[in-house]
Amino acid sequence: MCRMFYCSYLNFSCGVNTKISQPFTNNMGNRSRTEIVGNILDAANGGATKTKIMYTAFLSYNQLNEYLSILIDNNLLEYLDGTHIFKTTEKGLNFLKIHNEIGELLLSNIENNN
């Protein structure tokens, strides 16, 4: 199986950049809700429009609207009025960091077993 890595940087309010790697495969079928949330939060890191998030996370317009309302209600994402920009909150960045750490642990566990 060919694995590729998608890297992004989390910008915390203290000015520290943390590099996060998310392994992904070419077929995006049957992603878990947690993976989709991670993709949305990653796309909105630093600010992004609804269209950018939709294309980056590979979601339909209806799917995206459902997830955006849930993420905003749970304070993982914020909408900046007047700019039409969504931005990942500190809570969202913490979720993304933990999600990626778990993914790396699972990936290393799979590699160690092979």
VMD Tcl script that draws the C-alpha trace (Angstrom):
set ca {
  {0.00 0.00 0.00}
  {1.35 3.37 -0.97}
  {1.07 5.90 1.85}
  {1.42 9.60 1.39}
  {1.62 12.23 4.08}
  {-0.23 15.50 4.24}
  {1.59 18.00 6.43}
  {0.21 21.09 8.01}
  {1.25 23.46 10.73}
  {-0.77 24.28 13.81}
  {-0.31 27.87 14.86}
  {-0.91 28.23 18.57}
  {-1.54 31.62 20.13}
  {1.83 31.48 21.90}
  {3.56 31.59 18.47}
  {4.71 27.98 18.43}
  {4.34 26.09 15.14}
  {3.74 22.36 15.48}
  {4.11 20.22 12.38}
  {1.38 17.60 12.07}
  {1.40 14.74 9.58}
  {-1.77 13.01 8.52}
  {-1.39 9.78 6.57}
  {-3.93 9.34 3.84}
  {-4.47 7.04 0.92}
  {-5.61 7.81 -2.58}
  {-9.08 6.34 -2.02}
  {-11.02 8.51 0.38}
  {-14.01 6.17 0.65}
  {-15.62 5.30 3.95}
  {-13.92 7.83 6.18}
  {-14.96 7.97 9.79}
  {-16.68 11.05 11.15}
  {-13.59 11.75 13.21}
  {-11.42 11.76 10.07}
  {-13.84 14.13 8.34}
  {-13.83 16.47 11.35}
  {-10.01 16.38 11.30}
  {-9.99 17.22 7.59}
  {-12.34 20.17 8.12}
  {-10.38 21.55 11.07}
  {-7.14 21.17 9.15}
  {-8.59 22.96 6.12}
  {-9.87 25.83 8.31}
  {-6.60 26.21 10.21}
  {-5.59 29.83 9.73}
  {-8.92 30.68 8.12}
  {-10.73 29.43 5.04}
  {-13.90 30.01 3.08}
  {-16.68 27.45 2.93}
  {-15.69 26.57 -0.65}
  {-12.04 25.96 0.25}
  {-13.04 23.71 3.17}
  {-15.51 21.82 0.98}
  {-12.91 21.04 -1.70}
  {-10.06 20.36 0.72}
  {-12.13 17.97 2.87}
  {-13.81 16.33 -0.17}
  {-17.35 17.01 1.05}
  {-20.59 17.92 -0.65}
  {-22.23 21.23 0.18}
  {-24.91 19.55 2.31}
  {-22.39 17.42 4.21}
  {-20.21 20.45 4.86}
  {-23.11 22.50 6.25}
  {-24.01 19.72 8.71}
  {-20.44 19.41 9.96}
  {-19.89 23.18 10.17}
  {-22.91 23.68 12.41}
  {-21.83 20.83 14.70}
  {-18.25 22.10 14.91}
  {-19.37 25.67 15.62}
  {-21.83 24.48 18.30}
  {-18.99 22.57 19.99}
  {-16.56 25.52 19.79}
  {-14.11 23.67 17.53}
  {-14.63 26.14 14.70}
  {-15.59 29.82 14.58}
  {-17.19 31.90 11.87}
  {-15.78 35.39 11.41}
  {-18.71 37.67 10.61}
  {-18.34 39.93 7.60}
  {-15.41 38.02 6.12}
  {-17.17 34.71 5.33}
  {-14.17 32.93 6.87}
  {-14.17 29.89 9.15}
  {-11.26 29.46 11.54}
  {-10.20 26.58 13.78}
  {-10.32 27.55 17.47}
  {-7.80 26.61 20.16}
  {-10.10 23.76 21.19}
  {-10.19 22.64 17.55}
  {-6.40 22.79 17.30}
  {-6.12 20.64 20.43}
  {-8.54 18.12 18.92}
  {-6.54 18.09 15.68}
  {-3.26 17.59 17.52}
  {-4.59 14.65 19.54}
  {-6.30 13.14 16.47}
  {-3.05 13.24 14.52}
  {-1.03 11.80 17.42}
  {-3.42 8.86 17.64}
  {-3.15 8.36 13.88}
  {0.65 8.31 14.11}
  {0.53 5.81 16.98}
  {-1.77 3.51 15.02}
  {0.41 3.81 11.93}
  {3.59 2.99 13.87}
  {1.82 0.05 15.53}
  {0.81 -1.32 12.12}
  {4.34 -0.87 10.75}
  {5.85 -2.62 13.80}
  {3.55 -5.61 13.34}
  {4.62 -6.05 9.69}
}
mol new
graphics top color blue
foreach p $ca { graphics top sphere $p radius 0.5 }
foreach p [lrange $ca 0 end-1] q [lrange $ca 1 end] { graphics top cylinder $p $q radius 0.2 }
display resetview
